[in-house]
């Protein structure tokens, strides 16, 4: 009797740990990213595809469309997700701000101090769930925020003219921004001149002096060969986390049985972890290449970084007053950041002694 019971228990455990059996109804997820195969978004999608197809035992197929095969910009792609012609899309805050303006919260400067804080805030927390609730409500239950990862590390000020050590050094520089309002308000707060330029035109704009600087991570700078256009000064102020917001058609997600929805959710967790790691690894050779090519890399002191944050403070008031839902979202982000910082600092206290 004991052996029989043991065999039954082992069999049950094997069933629980085995891959899901293929269901009678198969599902195909069409996922797109307006990037290329050198990008963190692509790394995340490869991990997502491998995990979901394997863990669903073939019940879910994931098709990847990299570039502009299905849509060409954030607004168009999000509309594709809403109408169901696209199942999964990754957008930056700038790309989604026209539809969900409060996601510009990720462009607010100096809110999160480092990767540990950012990753704690964005992993299975109430802040991301608030974004999901608001996006579902604003899209008529069609666009579901699945997770928020990273696409390029942190935004830093870079320019063609001079080293930037403090806010005054940015004065009068023509800084490229996206069309979204908040990045332009930040540049104005620092006494520079915001100049909206489409991403594909930035190299030529730097080369010809239409703009003199930008706000980018080092991997984007090197992948796009901006130093060849004269971009030789980078200040590692880390003013904004380059968030990648992954959305999915809500009807497609809810049409799956619960066990497959669980697989998809777990797949986005795997994707998120891949995008957290990818920029860290890729930035190492990118920084080396930048410096070897004659680039000037400057790390602000804590006092200098505090001066940047102080100069940028008016942007928070602008966000609360001008962005629908902004005050609620910023409060939620600050609360999540404070909790993450407290837990991390408590860990330091325990681990350093």
CORGI-V886458 format. One record per helix or strand of 2 or more residues. SS is the DSSP state (@ for helix, = for strand). FROM is the first residue (numbers start at 1). TO is the last residue. If there is no record, write none. Layout:
# CORGI-V886458
ss:SS from:FROM to:TO
ss:SS from:FROM to:TO
This chain:
# CORGI-V886458
ss:@ from:2 to:17
ss:= from:27 to:33
ss:@ from:40 to:55
ss:= from:60 to:66
ss:@ from:74 to:83
ss:= from:88 to:91
ss:@ from:93 to:96
ss:@ from:101 to:107
ss:@ from:115 to:122
ss:@ from:126 to:138
ss:= from:143 to:159
ss:@ from:167 to:170
ss:= from:174 to:177
ss:@ from:181 to:189
ss:= from:193 to:196
ss:@ from:199 to:208
ss:= from:213 to:216
ss:@ from:218 to:223
ss:@ from:226 to:229
ss:= from:233 to:249
ss:@ from:250 to:255
ss:@ from:258 to:292
ss:= from:296 to:298
ss:@ from:302 to:311
ss:@ from:314 to:322
ss:@ from:326 to:351
